Amino acid sequence: MSITPSRTIGIGVMFPLNIKTLGFVASRLALALKAKLILFHMLINKAL
């Protein structure tokens, strides 16, 4: 039985602060590794 690495990259982003920079870098990394890219929206609760 062989072990295969996962081909998924997950990135947490806060809209609209860093979506362009992280999205660009993450998409290039995903293309280079032939991986799927998942963007997670990180919600910050400022009331706490």
PDB file with SEQRES, HELIX, SHEET and CRYST1 records, atoms N, CA, C and O in Angstrom:
SEQRES   1 A   48  MET SER ILE THR PRO SER ARG THR ILE GLY ILE GLY VAL          
SEQRES   2 A   48  MET PHE PRO LEU ASN ILE LYS THR LEU GLY PHE VAL ALA          
SEQRES   3 A   48  SER ARG LEU ALA LEU ALA LEU LYS ALA LYS LEU ILE LEU          
SEQRES   4 A   48  PHE HIS MET LEU ILE ASN LYS ALA LEU                          
HELIX    1 AA1 ILE A   19  LEU A   33  1                                  15    
SHEET    1 AA1 2 THR A   8  VAL A  13  0                                        
SHEET    2 AA1 2 LYS A  36  HIS A  41  1                                        
CRYST1    1.000    1.000    1.000  90.00  90.00  90.00 P 1           1          
ATOM      1  N   MET A   1       0.843  -1.174   0.000  1.00  0.00           N  
ATOM      2  CA  MET A   1       0.000   0.000   0.000  1.00  0.00           C  
ATOM      3  C   MET A   1       0.894   1.245   0.000  1.00  0.00           C  
ATOM      4  O   MET A   1       1.766   1.398   0.855  1.00  0.00           O  
ATOM      5  N   SER A   2       0.661   2.122  -0.968  1.00  0.00           N  
ATOM      6  CA  SER A   2       1.481   3.332  -1.057  1.00  0.00           C  
ATOM      7  C   SER A   2       0.713   4.527  -0.493  1.00  0.00           C  
ATOM      8  O   SER A   2      -0.515   4.582  -0.549  1.00  0.00           O  
ATOM      9  N   ILE A   3       1.450   5.453   0.036  1.00  0.00           N  
ATOM     10  CA  ILE A   3       0.871   6.676   0.598  1.00  0.00           C  
ATOM     11  C   ILE A   3       1.012   7.780  -0.432  1.00  0.00           C  
ATOM     12  O   ILE A   3       2.104   8.024  -0.945  1.00  0.00           O  
ATOM     13  N   THR A   4      -0.108   8.456  -0.738  1.00  0.00           N  
ATOM     14  CA  THR A   4      -0.062   9.563  -1.689  1.00  0.00           C  
ATOM     15  C   THR A   4      -0.328  10.875  -0.948  1.00  0.00           C  
ATOM     16  O   THR A   4      -1.205  10.933  -0.086  1.00  0.00           O  
ATOM     17  N   PRO A   5       0.414  11.910  -1.275  1.00  0.00           N  
ATOM     18  CA  PRO A   5       0.213  13.192  -0.598  1.00  0.00           C  
ATOM     19  C   PRO A   5      -1.099  13.854  -1.024  1.00  0.00           C  
ATOM     20  O   PRO A   5      -1.590  13.633  -2.132  1.00  0.00           O  
ATOM     21  N   SER A   6      -1.643  14.649  -0.145  1.00  0.00           N  
ATOM     22  CA  SER A   6      -2.853  15.398  -0.458  1.00  0.00           C  
ATOM     23  C   SER A   6      -2.515  16.500  -1.450  1.00  0.00           C  
ATOM     24  O   SER A   6      -1.447  17.107  -1.372  1.00  0.00           O  
ATOM     25  N   ARG A   7      -3.409  16.754  -2.368  1.00  0.00           N  
ATOM     26  CA  ARG A   7      -3.197  17.793  -3.379  1.00  0.00           C  
ATOM     27  C   ARG A   7      -4.179  18.946  -3.186  1.00  0.00           C  
ATOM     28  O   ARG A   7      -4.796  19.410  -4.144  1.00  0.00           O  
ATOM     29  N   THR A   8      -4.319  19.400  -1.954  1.00  0.00           N  
ATOM     30  CA  THR A   8      -5.221  20.498  -1.650  1.00  0.00           C  
ATOM     31  C   THR A   8      -4.500  21.516  -0.773  1.00  0.00           C  
ATOM     32  O   THR A   8      -3.820  21.153   0.186  1.00  0.00           O  
ATOM     33  N   ILE A   9      -4.656  22.795  -1.115  1.00  0.00           N  
ATOM     34  CA  ILE A   9      -4.072  23.878  -0.340  1.00  0.00           C  
ATOM     35  C   ILE A   9      -5.215  24.737   0.178  1.00  0.00           C  
ATOM     36  O   ILE A   9      -6.054  25.187  -0.603  1.00  0.00           O  
ATOM     37  N   GLY A  10      -5.258  24.970   1.481  1.00  0.00           N  
ATOM     38  CA  GLY A  10      -6.280  25.819   2.082  1.00  0.00           C  
ATOM     39  C   GLY A  10      -5.652  27.082   2.643  1.00  0.00           C  
ATOM     40  O   GLY A  10      -4.656  27.020   3.365  1.00  0.00           O  
ATOM     41  N   ILE A  11      -6.232  28.222   2.313  1.00  0.00           N  
ATOM     42  CA  ILE A  11      -5.710  29.516   2.761  1.00  0.00           C  
ATOM     43  C   ILE A  11      -6.844  30.284   3.440  1.00  0.00           C  
ATOM     44  O   ILE A  11      -7.945  30.371   2.897  1.00  0.00           O  
ATOM     45  N   GLY A  12      -6.581  30.839   4.620  1.00  0.00           N  
ATOM     46  CA  GLY A  12      -7.556  31.683   5.310  1.00  0.00           C  
ATOM     47  C   GLY A  12      -7.315  33.140   4.959  1.00  0.00           C  
ATOM     48  O   GLY A  12      -6.199  33.638   5.107  1.00  0.00           O  
ATOM     49  N   VAL A  13      -8.357  33.832   4.492  1.00  0.00           N  
ATOM     50  CA  VAL A  13      -8.224  35.235   4.088  1.00  0.00           C  
ATOM     51  C   VAL A  13      -9.285  36.087   4.778  1.00  0.00           C  
ATOM     52  O   VAL A  13     -10.366  35.603   5.112  1.00  0.00           O  
ATOM     53  N   MET A  14      -8.963  37.350   4.984  1.00  0.00           N  
ATOM     54  CA  MET A  14      -9.914  38.332   5.517  1.00  0.00           C  
ATOM     55  C   MET A  14     -10.229  39.304   4.379  1.00  0.00           C  
ATOM     56  O   MET A  14      -9.345  40.016   3.903  1.00  0.00           O  
ATOM     57  N   PHE A  15     -11.482  39.331   3.949  1.00  0.00           N  
ATOM     58  CA  PHE A  15     -11.869  40.209   2.855  1.00  0.00           C  
ATOM     59  C   PHE A  15     -12.038  41.620   3.376  1.00  0.00           C  
ATOM     60  O   PHE A  15     -12.537  41.768   4.491  1.00  0.00           O  
ATOM     61  N   PRO A  16     -11.674  42.640   2.682  1.00  0.00           N  
ATOM     62  CA  PRO A  16     -10.910  42.702   1.452  1.00  0.00           C  
ATOM     63  C   PRO A  16      -9.426  42.961   1.707  1.00  0.00           C  
ATOM     64  O   PRO A  16      -8.687  43.303   0.784  1.00  0.00           O  
ATOM     65  N   LEU A  17      -8.989  42.798   2.954  1.00  0.00           N  
ATOM     66  CA  LEU A  17      -7.641  43.240   3.327  1.00  0.00           C  
ATOM     67  C   LEU A  17      -6.519  42.590   2.532  1.00  0.00           C  
ATOM     68  O   LEU A  17      -5.686  43.292   1.959  1.00  0.00           O  
ATOM     69  N   ASN A  18      -6.483  41.275   2.487  1.00  0.00           N  
ATOM     70  CA  ASN A  18      -5.321  40.633   1.872  1.00  0.00           C  
ATOM     71  C   ASN A  18      -5.699  39.607   0.817  1.00  0.00           C  
ATOM     72  O   ASN A  18      -4.916  38.700   0.535  1.00  0.00           O  
ATOM     73  N   ILE A  19      -6.881  39.730   0.230  1.00  0.00           N  
ATOM     74  CA  ILE A  19      -7.325  38.733  -0.740  1.00  0.00           C  
ATOM     75  C   ILE A  19      -6.486  38.759  -2.017  1.00  0.00           C  
ATOM     76  O   ILE A  19      -6.188  37.702  -2.572  1.00  0.00           O  
ATOM     77  N   LYS A  20      -6.103  39.930  -2.489  1.00  0.00           N  
ATOM     78  CA  LYS A  20      -5.344  39.994  -3.739  1.00  0.00           C  
ATOM     79  C   LYS A  20      -3.967  39.368  -3.589  1.00  0.00           C  
ATOM     80  O   LYS A  20      -3.559  38.552  -4.416  1.00  0.00           O  
ATOM     81  N   THR A  21      -3.261  39.742  -2.551  1.00  0.00           N  
ATOM     82  CA  THR A  21      -1.905  39.237  -2.351  1.00  0.00           C  
ATOM     83  C   THR A  21      -1.902  37.738  -2.084  1.00  0.00           C  
ATOM     84  O   THR A  21      -1.201  36.983  -2.758  1.00  0.00           O  
ATOM     85  N   LEU A  22      -2.684  37.311  -1.103  1.00  0.00           N  
ATOM     86  CA  LEU A  22      -2.715  35.885  -0.772  1.00  0.00           C  
ATOM     87  C   LEU A  22      -3.300  35.053  -1.897  1.00  0.00           C  
ATOM     88  O   LEU A  22      -2.824  33.949  -2.164  1.00  0.00           O  
ATOM     89  N   GLY A  23      -4.319  35.563  -2.554  1.00  0.00           N  
ATOM     90  CA  GLY A  23      -4.922  34.835  -3.670  1.00  0.00           C  
ATOM     91  C   GLY A  23      -3.948  34.622  -4.809  1.00  0.00           C  
ATOM     92  O   GLY A  23      -3.895  33.541  -5.396  1.00  0.00           O  
ATOM     93  N   PHE A  24      -3.178  35.651  -5.122  1.00  0.00           N  
ATOM     94  CA  PHE A  24      -2.196  35.540  -6.203  1.00  0.00           C  
ATOM     95  C   PHE A  24      -1.104  34.528  -5.856  1.00  0.00           C  
ATOM     96  O   PHE A  24      -0.782  33.661  -6.669  1.00  0.00           O  
ATOM     97  N   VAL A  25      -0.544  34.633  -4.672  1.00  0.00           N  
ATOM     98  CA  VAL A  25       0.534  33.725  -4.259  1.00  0.00           C  
ATOM     99  C   VAL A  25       0.023  32.289  -4.138  1.00  0.00           C  
ATOM    100  O   VAL A  25       0.677  31.347  -4.583  1.00  0.00           O  
ATOM    101  N   ALA A  26      -1.153  32.136  -3.531  1.00  0.00           N  
ATOM    102  CA  ALA A  26      -1.722  30.802  -3.349  1.00  0.00           C  
ATOM    103  C   ALA A  26      -2.074  30.158  -4.683  1.00  0.00           C  
ATOM    104  O   ALA A  26      -1.869  28.957  -4.859  1.00  0.00           O  
ATOM    105  N   SER A  27      -2.598  30.932  -5.619  1.00  0.00           N  
ATOM    106  CA  SER A  27      -2.950  30.363  -6.915  1.00  0.00           C  
ATOM    107  C   SER A  27      -1.701  29.931  -7.688  1.00  0.00           C  
ATOM    108  O   SER A  27      -1.719  28.904  -8.367  1.00  0.00           O  
ATOM    109  N   ARG A  28      -0.642  30.692  -7.589  1.00  0.00           N  
ATOM    110  CA  ARG A  28       0.612  30.286  -8.254  1.00  0.00           C  
ATOM    111  C   ARG A  28       1.183  29.024  -7.630  1.00  0.00           C  
ATOM    112  O   ARG A  28       1.691  28.153  -8.335  1.00  0.00           O  
ATOM    113  N   LEU A  29       1.098  28.924  -6.288  1.00  0.00           N  
ATOM    114  CA  LEU A  29       1.574  27.730  -5.597  1.00  0.00           C  
ATOM    115  C   LEU A  29       0.739  26.509  -5.986  1.00  0.00           C  
ATOM    116  O   LEU A  29       1.283  25.432  -6.229  1.00  0.00           O  
ATOM    117  N   ALA A  30      -0.577  26.681  -6.042  1.00  0.00           N  
ATOM    118  CA  ALA A  30      -1.458  25.581  -6.418  1.00  0.00           C  
ATOM    119  C   ALA A  30      -1.192  25.122  -7.855  1.00  0.00           C  
ATOM    120  O   ALA A  30      -1.194  23.923  -8.133  1.00  0.00           O  
ATOM    121  N   LEU A  31      -0.967  26.064  -8.757  1.00  0.00           N  
ATOM    122  CA  LEU A  31      -0.648  25.693 -10.133  1.00  0.00           C  
ATOM    123  C   LEU A  31       0.676  24.945 -10.220  1.00  0.00           C  
ATOM    124  O   LEU A  31       0.795  23.967 -10.959  1.00  0.00           O  
ATOM    125  N   ALA A  32       1.671  25.405  -9.464  1.00  0.00           N  
ATOM    126  CA  ALA A  32       2.986  24.765  -9.495  1.00  0.00           C  
ATOM    127  C   ALA A  32       2.933  23.345  -8.941  1.00  0.00           C  
ATOM    128  O   ALA A  32       3.642  22.460  -9.420  1.00  0.00           O  
ATOM    129  N   LEU A  33       2.089  23.129  -7.928  1.00  0.00           N  
ATOM    130  CA  LEU A  33       1.987  21.802  -7.301  1.00  0.00           C  
ATOM    131  C   LEU A  33       0.855  20.959  -7.877  1.00  0.00           C  
ATOM    132  O   LEU A  33       0.634  19.829  -7.442  1.00  0.00           O  
ATOM    133  N   LYS A  34       0.136  21.512  -8.862  1.00  0.00           N  
ATOM    134  CA  LYS A  34      -1.019  20.834  -9.458  1.00  0.00           C  
ATOM    135  C   LYS A  34      -2.001  20.407  -8.378  1.00  0.00           C  
ATOM    136  O   LYS A  34      -2.427  19.254  -8.314  1.00  0.00           O  
ATOM    137  N   ALA A  35      -2.351  21.379  -7.525  1.00  0.00           N  
ATOM    138  CA  ALA A  35      -3.223  21.122  -6.378  1.00  0.00           C  
ATOM    139  C   ALA A  35      -4.505  21.950  -6.487  1.00  0.00           C  
ATOM    140  O   ALA A  35      -4.568  22.924  -7.237  1.00  0.00           O  
ATOM    141  N   LYS A  36      -5.527  21.541  -5.722  1.00  0.00           N  
ATOM    142  CA  LYS A  36      -6.752  22.326  -5.605  1.00  0.00           C  
ATOM    143  C   LYS A  36      -6.507  23.426  -4.590  1.00  0.00           C  
ATOM    144  O   LYS A  36      -5.722  23.258  -3.656  1.00  0.00           O  
ATOM    145  N   LEU A  37      -7.174  24.538  -4.773  1.00  0.00           N  
ATOM    146  CA  LEU A  37      -7.035  25.681  -3.876  1.00  0.00           C  
ATOM    147  C   LEU A  37      -8.374  25.981  -3.231  1.00  0.00           C  
ATOM    148  O   LEU A  37      -9.382  26.123  -3.924  1.00  0.00           O  
ATOM    149  N   ILE A  38      -8.391  26.079  -1.906  1.00  0.00           N  
ATOM    150  CA  ILE A  38      -9.596  26.419  -1.156  1.00  0.00           C  
ATOM    151  C   ILE A  38      -9.312  27.673  -0.346  1.00  0.00           C  
ATOM    152  O   ILE A  38      -8.348  27.723   0.418  1.00  0.00           O  
ATOM    153  N   LEU A  39     -10.160  28.693  -0.517  1.00  0.00           N  
ATOM    154  CA  LEU A  39     -10.029  29.935   0.239  1.00  0.00           C  
ATOM    155  C   LEU A  39     -11.079  29.944   1.343  1.00  0.00           C  
ATOM    156  O   LEU A  39     -12.265  29.743   1.081  1.00  0.00           O  
ATOM    157  N   PHE A  40     -10.645  30.175   2.570  1.00  0.00           N  
ATOM    158  CA  PHE A  40     -11.532  30.243   3.721  1.00  0.00           C  
ATOM    159  C   PHE A  40     -11.694  31.696   4.137  1.00  0.00           C  
ATOM    160  O   PHE A  40     -10.705  32.408   4.311  1.00  0.00           O  
ATOM    161  N   HIS A  41     -12.929  32.138   4.297  1.00  0.00           N  
ATOM    162  CA  HIS A  41     -13.173  33.488   4.779  1.00  0.00           C  
ATOM    163  C   HIS A  41     -13.043  33.491   6.300  1.00  0.00           C  
ATOM    164  O   HIS A  41     -13.762  32.771   6.994  1.00  0.00           O  
ATOM    165  N   MET A  42     -12.132  34.297   6.805  1.00  0.00           N  
ATOM    166  CA  MET A  42     -11.893  34.374   8.255  1.00  0.00           C  
ATOM    167  C   MET A  42     -12.664  35.578   8.797  1.00  0.00           C  
ATOM    168  O   MET A  42     -12.344  36.723   8.478  1.00  0.00           O  
ATOM    169  N   LEU A  43     -13.666  35.315   9.605  1.00  0.00           N  
ATOM    170  CA  LEU A  43     -14.484  36.362  10.187  1.00  0.00           C  
ATOM    171  C   LEU A  43     -13.920  36.756  11.541  1.00  0.00           C  
ATOM    172  O   LEU A  43     -13.680  35.898  12.391  1.00  0.00           O  
ATOM    173  N   ILE A  44     -13.709  38.031  11.742  1.00  0.00           N  
ATOM    174  CA  ILE A  44     -13.191  38.522  13.011  1.00  0.00           C  
ATOM    175  C   ILE A  44     -14.314  39.236  13.745  1.00  0.00           C  
ATOM    176  O   ILE A  44     -14.915  40.169  13.212  1.00  0.00           O  
ATOM    177  N   ASN A  45     -14.592  38.809  14.940  1.00  0.00           N  
ATOM    178  CA  ASN A  45     -15.628  39.435  15.756  1.00  0.00           C  
ATOM    179  C   ASN A  45     -14.975  40.532  16.600  1.00  0.00           C  
ATOM    180  O   ASN A  45     -14.279  40.238  17.572  1.00  0.00           O  
ATOM    181  N   LYS A  46     -15.193  41.767  16.238  1.00  0.00           N  
ATOM    182  CA  LYS A  46     -14.555  42.891  16.933  1.00  0.00           C  
ATOM    183  C   LYS A  46     -15.262  43.236  18.237  1.00  0.00           C  
ATOM    184  O   LYS A  46     -14.767  44.064  19.003  1.00  0.00           O  
ATOM    185  N   ALA A  47     -16.404  42.621  18.503  1.00  0.00           N  
ATOM    186  CA  ALA A  47     -17.134  42.901  19.732  1.00  0.00           C  
ATOM    187  C   ALA A  47     -16.476  42.249  20.949  1.00  0.00           C  
ATOM    188  O   ALA A  47     -16.732  42.658  22.081  1.00  0.00           O  
ATOM    189  N   LEU A  48     -15.639  41.247  20.728  1.00  0.00           N  
ATOM    190  CA  LEU A  48     -14.999  40.553  21.851  1.00  0.00           C  
ATOM    191  C   LEU A  48     -13.784  41.267  22.360  1.00  0.00           C  
ATOM    192  O   LEU A  48     -13.144  40.800  23.303  1.00  0.00           O  
TER     193      LEU A  48                                                      
END                                                                             
